[in-house]
Amino acid sequence: MPVMSVAKRVALLCLSSTVALVAQSGPNDPRAREIYKELVEINTTDTPAGNVTKAAEAMAARLSAAGFPAADIRVLGPDPRKHNLVVRWRTGAATSRKPILLLAHLDVVEAKREDWSFDPFTFLEKDGFFYGRGTSDDKAMAAQFVANLIRLKQEGFTPDRDLILALTADEEGGNFNGVDWLVKNHKDLIDAEFAINEGGGGNMRKGKYLTNEIQASEKVFQDFHLEVTNPGGHSSLPVKDNAIYHLSAGLARLATFDFPVQLNEVTRGYFERSASVQDDPKMAADMRAVARSTPDPAAAARLSAAVPFYNSLMRTTCVATRLQGGHANNALPQMAGANVNCRILPGVSPSAVKDKLVEVLADPQINVSFVGVTDCISVIQRSPPTVWTELSATSTTCGRMARTNASA
């Protein structure tokens, strides 16, 4: 077969596999679909019913059957139900080039049966779409990586550097984050020049590829706990100083607040280049308007209202996700609490976001605290020039930095 760099070969196969899983048009599609189905139907939630190890072992078995040596297939982790899969495809030739890491997570967010119209752990194809917990985040990517490695192996492809596949646990939550554990305990297994991970995407229109989007950085995930305490009392003798009232009034103020628009070189470039492939001229004009050195606030407001993703690209966001309060129906609440989840732009300090929350809530009785001790500031990491050249040569690239934790 023609010589092709590993980076370009993997990028092209990832792109084509995504289409194949939708269109079911090629000879490798049935196997890719089987792998996809198998992963979706394994419950990998962070619950007593979930088991990431089962999914890791299933993929290990497929790769072993495809001819990958047992010595290069590792299933390991700190908890019996939270093992990770690490597979190394050795080049077989002397090279000074560091490996490429193909990274995806096997765990999914909890899915309650009563919240779904069908079993979330039954793979369902309907009206041209796939349904099930993890169909997009992130079992599609894991299935693509496994299917592509098997295909490349069968086609006799020889990589010009080692390829490492890592399918990990507890990315969505839990106590055994696979990447963190591997870095701290087995860094040699995943040490690579760069990784291909979730966070990108792309757009097609009428069968034509428009963009191949990559993620240059990631917004920092930070939870804050809001709490109001109160002496309480009996509900037959109500007073205005009520913990639930204080908290709900503060949350109402938060609901109307937007963090300021704050673009950087990546998001500005994203809107500039996305405008050129936008079929709605008004939206294209708004994209160009927000990409200016001083973003147009009216254009930013229209984009934010039209597409939540655009809103998240332009600003830090904070939203209430959980509530708790009171202990009895006939008692005044002694405590009311809420979780506020923030996604913080690169370059912004979580401490500064906490200070802004205190200001917006505007009530000294609402205590705001970090959930987890952190003051991590995300940065934009530029790829090595040679790697960037290989990847950008596959198709038009647009920078993208906001990552969304979809429920699918």
C-alpha positions, 0 to 999 in steps of 0.5 A: 500500500502507499506510504502514508504518515501515521498521523494522516492515516489515523485522521483519515480513518477516524473521519471515514469511520464516523461516516461509515457508522452512519451510512453503513456503506463499506465492507468494514462497516458491519464489524464497526457496528458490532463493536459500537453495539457491544460497547453501548450495551455494556453498562459502564456507569459509576453505579453498582450496576456499571462495570468498565472492566467488562468493556475493556476486556471485551475490546481486548478480546477483539484486538487479541483475535485480530492478531495483536500480541498478548504482551502488548494488551494490558487491562489494568486499574486500581479497582476491579470494576474500573480497569483501563485498556492499553494496547501498543502496536509496535512499529517493528522498526527502529525509530526516534519518533514518539508514539501517537496516543489514541484516547477515548473513555469507556465510562458514561453518565448514569442513565435512569431507565425511567428517564428514557423511552427505551432501555438506554443500554440497548443499542437502537437504530431508528430513522437514520440515528443511533440511540443509547447511553454513550452513542456519542460520548464517548463510545462512538470514538472508542469503537472507531479506534478499535475498528480502525486498528483491526482494519489496519492490521488486516490490511497489512499496514505498518506504522512508522511509529508506535500506536497506543490505544487507551480506553479509560475509566471514570472520565465522566466522574467517579474516584478512579479516573483512568488517565490520571491513574495511568499517568501517575502509575504507568506513564511509560504505557501511554507516553506519546508525542501527542494524543487524539482525543474527543472534543473535535468534530465536523460538519457536512452538508449534502454529502460534502465535508465542510469542516474538520474541527479540532480542540485546542484547549478545554474549559475548566470544569468546576463545581461550586456548592452554595449553602444557606443555614438558618435556625429554622422553626415550625412551619406554623410560625413562618418568618421571612428569613427563610434559607430556601428563599435566600437561596432561590432569590440568589439563584434567580439573580444568577439565572439572568447573569451572563459572563462577558464575551471573551474570545481568544485566537482560537475562538476568534478563528473559529467564528471567522472560518465558520462564517465562510461555510455558513449557509445562513447569511445573517448568522455568517454576518454575526460570526464575522461581527463577533470575530472582530477585535472588539466583538459586536455585543448584539451579534454575540447575543443573537448567536448565543440565543440561537445556538447554545454551543456558540454561547459556550464558546464565547464565555465562561458559563455557570448553571445550577444543576442540583438543589437540596433543602429542608428536612420535614414538611412541617418545619422551616428549613435549616439548610438550603443548598445548590450545586452550580457547575461552571465551565471556565474559559482558558486563562480565567482563574476559578477563584475569580469565577467564585468571586463573581458568583458571590457578587452576582448572588448578592447575599452574604447568607449564601456561602459559596465554596469549591467542590474539590480543591482546585485553582486550575487555569486552562491554557491553549497548547500549540501542537508541534509544527510537524504534527500540525502540518500532518493533521491539517493536510487532511482537510480544512481545520477550524479551532474549537475549544469548548467541550460539552458533556452531552447526555448521549 
